């Protein structure tokens, strides 16, 4: 596991403190369902030392992840009932 030499003081994805950071350029799995140590992992896209796409993973312990001064930034919107009428045209196929 690669650890950046100059990690930031705060997580660039959420602004909270974090316990550790790791960089991954290949596939990986994150399971927080049964994790007693970490309650959240934030992902920040970066470029590896070789110039390839990679992700820096910021590991938040429970105390760090529950600290918040703002409302959650969930952008998921519930579907609106349109009774079969189109709501907007889409460009994707």
DSSP file (Angstrom, degrees, kcal/mol; ACC not computed):
  #  RESIDUE AA STRUCTURE BP1 BP2  ACC     N-H-->O    O-->H-N    N-H-->O    O-->H-N    TCO  KAPPA ALPHA  PHI   PSI    X-CA   Y-CA   Z-CA
    1    1 A X              0   0    0      0, 0.0     2,-0.4     0, 0.0    23,-0.1   0.000 360.0 360.0 360.0 130.1    0.0    0.0    0.0
    2    2 A X  B     -A   23   0A   0     21,-1.0    21,-3.2     0, 0.0     2,-0.5  -0.734 360.0-164.1 -89.6 133.0    1.4    3.4   -1.0
    3    3 A X        -     0   0    0     -2,-0.4    19,-0.1    19,-0.2    53,-0.0  -0.979  27.5-114.4-116.2 123.8    1.1    6.2    1.5
    4    4 A X    >   -     0   0    0     -2,-0.5     3,-0.6     1,-0.1    17,-0.1  -0.232  15.3-136.8 -57.0 143.9    1.7    9.8    0.1
    5    5 A X  T 3  S+     0   0    0      1,-0.2     2,-0.2     2,-0.0    -1,-0.1   0.794  98.4  35.6 -71.3 -29.6    4.8   11.6    1.4
    6    6 A X  T 3  S+     0   0    0      0, 0.0    -1,-0.2     0, 0.0    -2,-0.1  -0.520  78.3 179.4-126.6  64.6    3.0   14.9    1.9
    7    7 A X    <   -     0   0    0     -3,-0.6     4,-0.1    -2,-0.2    -4,-0.0  -0.338  32.1-109.2 -66.8 147.5   -0.6   14.2    3.1
    8    8 A X        -     0   0    0      2,-0.1    -1,-0.1     1,-0.1     4,-0.0  -0.286  19.4-119.0 -72.0 162.2   -2.8   17.2    3.8
    9    9 A X  S    S+     0   0    0      8,-0.1     9,-0.3     1,-0.1     2,-0.3   0.831  97.8  30.9 -69.3 -33.2   -3.9   18.2    7.3
   10   10 A X  S    S-     0   0    0      7,-0.1     2,-0.2     3,-0.0     7,-0.2  -0.900  99.2 -90.6-126.1 154.8   -7.6   17.7    6.5
   11   11 A X     >  -     0   0    0      5,-3.1     4,-2.5    -2,-0.3     3,-0.1  -0.464  30.0-147.5 -62.4 124.8   -9.4   15.4    4.1
   12   12 A X  T  4 S+     0   0    0     -2,-0.2    -1,-0.2     1,-0.2    31,-0.0   0.718  94.4  54.6 -70.1 -19.1   -9.7   17.3    0.7
   13   13 A X  T  4 S+     0   0    0      3,-0.1    -1,-0.2     1,-0.1    -2,-0.0   0.867 131.3   4.3 -81.2 -38.0  -13.1   15.6    0.0
   14   14 A X  T  4 S-     0   0    0      2,-0.2    -2,-0.2    -3,-0.1     3,-0.1   0.575  88.6-123.0-125.6 -15.5  -14.9   16.5    3.2
   15   15 A X     <  +     0   0    0     -4,-2.5    -3,-0.1     1,-0.3     2,-0.1   0.375  69.0 123.9  87.3  -5.6  -12.6   18.8    5.2
   16   16 A X        -     0   0    0      1,-0.1    -5,-3.1    -6,-0.1    -1,-0.3  -0.370  68.7 -96.1 -82.3 164.9  -12.6   16.7    8.4
   17   17 A X        -     0   0    0     -7,-0.2     2,-0.3    47,-0.1    -1,-0.1  -0.311  42.9-161.0 -68.5 164.5   -9.6   15.2   10.1
   18   18 A X        -     0   0    0     -9,-0.3    42,-0.2     1,-0.1     3,-0.1  -0.968  24.5-135.1-147.4 161.5   -8.7   11.6    9.3
   19   19 A X  S    S-     0   0    0     40,-2.8     2,-0.3    -2,-0.3    41,-0.1   0.879  81.1 -12.2 -86.9 -40.7   -6.6    8.8   10.8
   20   20 A X  E     - B   0  59A   0     39,-1.0    39,-2.8     2,-0.0     2,-0.3  -0.970  53.9-145.3-155.3 165.8   -4.7    7.7    7.7
   21   21 A X  E     - B   0  58A   0     -2,-0.3     2,-0.3    37,-0.2    37,-0.2  -0.993  13.4-177.2-137.6 143.7   -4.5    7.9    3.9
   22   22 A X  E     - B   0  57A   0     35,-1.7    35,-3.5    -2,-0.3     2,-0.4  -0.979  18.5-135.8-138.1 151.8   -3.5    5.4    1.3
   23   23 A X  E     -AB   2  56A   0    -21,-3.2   -21,-1.0    -2,-0.3     2,-0.4  -0.916  18.8-173.4-112.3 135.5   -3.2    5.6   -2.5
   24   24 A X  E     + B   0  55A   0     31,-2.6    31,-2.4    -2,-0.4     4,-0.1  -0.990  18.8 172.2-132.1 125.1   -4.5    3.0   -4.8
   25   25 A X  S    S+     0   0    0     -2,-0.4     2,-0.2    29,-0.2    -1,-0.1   0.534  71.3  53.8-105.0 -11.8   -4.0    2.8   -8.6
   26   26 A X  S    S-     0   0    0      1,-0.2    29,-0.1    29,-0.1     2,-0.1  -0.450 103.2 -62.9-109.5-173.8   -5.6   -0.7   -9.1
   27   27 A X        +     0   0    0     -2,-0.2     2,-0.3     2,-0.0    -1,-0.2  -0.359  57.4 165.8 -70.1 150.7   -8.9   -2.1   -8.1
   28   28 A X        -     0   0    0     -4,-0.1     2,-0.4    -3,-0.1    -4,-0.0  -0.975  28.7-126.4-158.9 165.7   -9.9   -2.4   -4.5
   29   29 A X        -     0   0    0     -2,-0.3     2,-0.5     2,-0.0    -2,-0.0  -0.945  11.6-160.8-121.5 139.3  -12.9   -3.1   -2.2
   30   30 A X        +     0   0    0     -2,-0.4     2,-0.5    11,-0.0    11,-0.0  -0.977  11.0 178.1-121.0 117.9  -14.1   -1.0    0.7
   31   31 A X        +     0   0    0     -2,-0.5     3,-0.1     1,-0.1    -2,-0.0  -0.951  13.8 159.9-121.0 110.5  -16.4   -2.6    3.2
   32   32 A X    >   +     0   0    0     -2,-0.5     3,-1.0     1,-0.1    -1,-0.1   0.372  54.0  92.2-107.5   2.8  -17.5   -0.5    6.1
   33   33 A X  T 3  S+     0   0    0      1,-0.3    -1,-0.1     3,-0.0    -2,-0.0   0.899 102.2  23.2 -64.6 -40.9  -20.5   -2.5    7.1
   34   34 A X  T 3  S+     0   0    0     -3,-0.1     2,-0.7     2,-0.0    -1,-0.3  -0.141  92.7 126.9-116.8  36.5  -18.7   -4.6    9.6
   35   35 A X    <   -     0   0    0     -3,-1.0    -3,-0.0     3,-0.2     0, 0.0  -0.856  34.3-176.2-104.5 113.8  -15.8   -2.2   10.3
   36   36 A X  S    S+     0   0    0     -2,-0.7    26,-0.2     1,-0.1    -1,-0.1   0.680  83.4  43.5 -78.6 -18.1  -15.2   -1.4   14.0
   37   37 A X  S    S+     0   0    0      1,-0.2    25,-0.8    24,-0.1     2,-0.4   0.899 112.1  39.9 -96.1 -48.1  -12.4    1.1   13.3
   38   38 A X  E     +C   61   0A   0     23,-0.2    23,-0.3     1,-0.1    -1,-0.2  -0.859  44.8 178.2-110.9 138.3  -13.5    3.2   10.3
   39   39 A X  E    S+     0   0A   0     21,-2.0     2,-0.3    -2,-0.4    22,-0.2   0.575  74.4  22.7-108.3 -14.5  -17.0    4.6    9.7
   40   40 A X  E     -C   60   0A   0     20,-1.5    20,-3.1     2,-0.0     2,-0.4  -0.993  53.2-166.8-152.2 144.5  -16.2    6.5    6.5
   41   41 A X  E     -C   59   0A   0     -2,-0.3     2,-0.3    18,-0.2    18,-0.2  -0.994  15.2-157.2-127.8 124.5  -13.6    6.5    3.7
   42   42 A X  E     -C   58   0A   0     16,-2.2    16,-2.7    -2,-0.4     2,-0.4  -0.768   8.3-144.8 -98.9 148.2  -13.4    9.5    1.4
   43   43 A X  E     -C   57   0A   0     -2,-0.3     2,-0.5    14,-0.2    14,-0.2  -0.947  13.7-174.4-118.1 131.7  -11.9    9.2   -2.1
   44   44 A X  E     -C   56   0A   0     12,-2.3    12,-2.8    -2,-0.4     2,-0.2  -0.985  25.5-128.3-124.5 119.2   -9.9   11.9   -3.8
   45   45 A X  E     +C   55   0A   0     -2,-0.5     2,-0.3    10,-0.2    10,-0.2  -0.460  41.5 159.2 -67.4 136.3   -8.9   11.4   -7.5
   46   46 A X  E     -C   54   0A   0      8,-2.6     8,-2.3    -2,-0.2     2,-0.5  -0.842  41.2-104.3-143.1 177.4   -5.1   12.0   -8.0
   47   47 A X  E     -C   53   0A   0     -2,-0.3     6,-0.2     6,-0.2     5,-0.0  -0.943  35.0-127.9-110.0 133.7   -2.3   11.1  -10.4
   48   48 A X    >   -     0   0    0      4,-3.7     3,-2.0    -2,-0.5     6,-0.1  -0.205  32.1 -98.9 -71.7 170.3    0.2    8.5   -9.4
   49   49 A X  T 3  S+     0   0    0      1,-0.3    -1,-0.1     2,-0.1    -2,-0.0   0.761 127.8  54.2 -61.1 -24.4    3.9    9.1   -9.5
   50   50 A X  T 3  S-     0   0    0      2,-0.1    -1,-0.3     3,-0.0     3,-0.1   0.456 123.7-105.8 -88.3  -1.9    3.9    7.2  -12.9
   51   51 A X  S <  S+     0   0    0     -3,-2.0     2,-0.2     1,-0.3    -2,-0.1   0.509  77.6 131.8  91.0   5.6    1.2    9.5  -14.2
   52   52 A X        -     0   0    0      1,-0.1    -4,-3.7    -5,-0.0    -1,-0.3  -0.512  66.6 -93.0 -87.4 158.3   -1.7    7.0  -14.0
   53   53 A X  E     + C   0  47A   0     -6,-0.2     2,-0.3    -2,-0.2    -6,-0.2  -0.458  55.7 163.1 -67.3 141.1   -5.1    7.7  -12.5
   54   54 A X  E     - C   0  46A   0     -8,-2.3    -8,-2.6    -2,-0.1     2,-0.4  -0.936  31.7-125.8-150.8 170.2   -5.3    6.8   -8.8
   55   55 A X  E     -BC  24  45A   0    -31,-2.4   -31,-2.6    -2,-0.3     2,-0.5  -0.992   9.7-147.6-125.2 130.4   -7.4    7.4   -5.7
   56   56 A X  E     -BC  23  44A   0    -12,-2.8   -12,-2.3    -2,-0.4     2,-0.6  -0.864  19.4-152.1 -90.1 129.2   -6.3    8.6   -2.3
   57   57 A X  E     -BC  22  43A   0    -35,-3.5   -35,-1.7    -2,-0.5     2,-0.6  -0.911   3.5-157.5-109.1 119.0   -8.4    7.1    0.4
   58   58 A X  E     -BC  21  42A   0    -16,-2.7   -16,-2.2    -2,-0.6     2,-0.6  -0.869  11.5-148.2-100.9 116.5   -8.9    9.1    3.6
   59   59 A X  E     -BC  20  41A   0    -39,-2.8   -40,-2.8    -2,-0.6   -39,-1.0  -0.755  11.7-164.7 -94.2 116.5   -9.8    6.8    6.5
   60   60 A X  E     - C   0  40A   0    -20,-3.1   -21,-2.0    -2,-0.6   -20,-1.5  -0.872   9.8-143.6-104.0 126.1  -12.1    8.4    9.1
   61   61 A X  E  >  - C   0  38A   0     -2,-0.5     4,-2.3   -23,-0.3     3,-0.5  -0.355  38.3 -94.5 -76.3 168.8  -12.6    6.8   12.5
   62   62 A X  H  > S+     0   0    0    -25,-0.8     4,-1.6     1,-0.2     5,-0.2   0.863 123.5  52.2 -56.3 -42.5  -16.0    7.0   14.1
   63   63 A X  H  > S+     0   0    0      1,-0.2     4,-0.6     2,-0.2    -1,-0.2   0.873 112.9  45.4 -65.2 -36.1  -15.3   10.2   16.2
   64   64 A X  H  4 S+     0   0    0     -3,-0.5     3,-0.4     1,-0.2    -1,-0.2   0.877 113.2  49.3 -72.8 -38.0  -14.0   12.1   13.1
   65   65 A X  H  < S+     0   0    0     -4,-2.3    -2,-0.2     1,-0.2    -1,-0.2   0.737 108.7  51.6 -77.3 -22.5  -16.9   11.0   10.9
   66   66 A X  H  < S+     0   0    0     -4,-1.6     2,-0.6    -5,-0.2    -1,-0.2   0.627  87.7  95.5 -89.3 -12.7  -19.6   11.9   13.3
   67   67 A X     <  +     0   0    0     -4,-0.6     2,-0.3    -3,-0.4   -51,-0.0  -0.677  52.0 150.0 -79.2 119.7  -18.2   15.5   13.8
   68   68 A X        -     0   0    0     -2,-0.6     4,-0.1     1,-0.1    -3,-0.0  -0.985  38.6-170.3-152.8 142.0  -20.1   17.8   11.5
   69   69 A X  S    S+     0   0    0     -2,-0.3     2,-0.3     2,-0.1    -1,-0.1   0.437  76.7  55.8-104.4  -4.4  -21.1   21.5   11.5
   70   70 A X  S    S-     0   0    0      1,-0.1     2,-0.1     0, 0.0     3,-0.1  -0.762  89.8 -94.6-125.1 167.1  -23.3   21.3    8.5
   71   71 A X        -     0   0    0     -2,-0.3    -2,-0.1     1,-0.1    -1,-0.1  -0.458  60.6 -83.7 -71.6 155.1  -26.2   19.3    7.2
   72   72 A X        -     0   0    0      1,-0.1    -1,-0.1    -2,-0.1     2,-0.1  -0.264  32.6-134.1 -59.0 149.8  -25.4   16.3    5.0
   73   73 A X        +     0   0    0     -3,-0.1     2,-0.5     2,-0.0    -1,-0.1  -0.226  42.8 158.7-102.0  43.6  -24.7   17.1    1.4
   74   74 A X        -     0   0    0      1,-0.2    -2,-0.0    -2,-0.1    -3,-0.0  -0.550  19.1-175.0 -68.4 118.7  -26.8   14.2    0.0
   75   75 A X        +     0   0    0     -2,-0.5     2,-0.3     2,-0.1    -1,-0.2   0.365  41.8 122.1 -98.8   5.1  -27.6   15.3   -3.6
   76   76 A X        -     0   0    0      1,-0.0     2,-0.4     0, 0.0    -2,-0.0  -0.528  48.2-158.2 -69.6 126.9  -29.9   12.3   -4.3
   77   77 A X        -     0   0    0     -2,-0.3     2,-0.2     3,-0.0     3,-0.1  -0.878  16.4-119.8-109.0 139.9  -33.4   13.6   -5.2
   78   78 A X        -     0   0    0     -2,-0.4     2,-0.0     1,-0.1     0, 0.0  -0.491  39.5 -99.7 -71.7 143.7  -36.5   11.5   -4.9
   79   79 A X        -     0   0    0     -2,-0.2     2,-0.5     1,-0.1    -1,-0.1  -0.332  33.7-130.2 -64.2 147.1  -38.3   10.9   -8.2
   80   80 A X        -     0   0    0     -3,-0.1     2,-0.4     2,-0.0    -1,-0.1  -0.857  19.2-118.3-101.0 131.5  -41.3   13.1   -8.8
   81   81 A X        +     0   0    0     -2,-0.5    -1,-0.0     1,-0.1     0, 0.0  -0.546  36.4 171.1 -69.3 123.6  -44.6   11.5   -9.9
   82   82 A X    >   -     0   0    0     -2,-0.4     3,-1.5     3,-0.0    -1,-0.1   0.363  43.7-122.8-117.0   2.6  -45.5   12.8  -13.3
   83   83 A X  T 3  S-     0   0    0      1,-0.3     3,-0.1     0, 0.0    -2,-0.1   0.881  77.8 -49.1  54.7  41.6  -48.4   10.6  -14.2
   84   84 A X  T 3  S+     0   0    0      1,-0.3     2,-0.3     0, 0.0    -1,-0.3   0.410 108.0 125.7  84.7  -2.8  -46.7    9.3  -17.3
   85   85 A X    <   -     0   0    0     -3,-1.5    -1,-0.3     1,-0.1     2,-0.1  -0.704  67.3-107.3 -90.0 142.2  -45.7   12.8  -18.7
   86   86 A X        -     0   0    0     -2,-0.3     3,-0.1     1,-0.1    -1,-0.1  -0.388  23.2-162.2 -66.7 144.4  -42.1   13.4  -19.6
   87   87 A X        -     0   0    0      1,-0.4     2,-0.3    -2,-0.1    -1,-0.1   0.730  68.7 -11.6 -98.4 -27.0  -40.2   15.7  -17.1
   88   88 A X  S    S-     0   0    0      2,-0.0    -1,-0.4     0, 0.0     2,-0.2  -0.961  70.0-103.6-166.9 153.1  -37.3   16.6  -19.3
   89   89 A X        -     0   0    0     -2,-0.3     2,-0.4    -3,-0.1     0, 0.0  -0.592  35.1-148.2 -81.3 147.3  -35.6   15.6  -22.5
   90   90 A X        -     0   0    0     -2,-0.2    -2,-0.0     2,-0.1    -1,-0.0  -0.922  14.9-158.1-119.1 144.4  -32.4   13.5  -22.2
   91   91 A X        +     0   0    0     -2,-0.4    -1,-0.1     2,-0.0     2,-0.1   0.689  67.5  93.9 -89.3 -21.6  -29.4   13.5  -24.5
   92   92 A X              0   0    0      1,-0.1    -2,-0.1     0, 0.0     0, 0.0  -0.414 360.0 360.0 -77.1 151.2  -28.1   10.1  -23.5
   93   93 A X              0   0    0     -2,-0.1    -1,-0.1     0, 0.0    -2,-0.0   0.484 360.0 360.0 -68.4 360.0  -29.2    7.0  -25.5
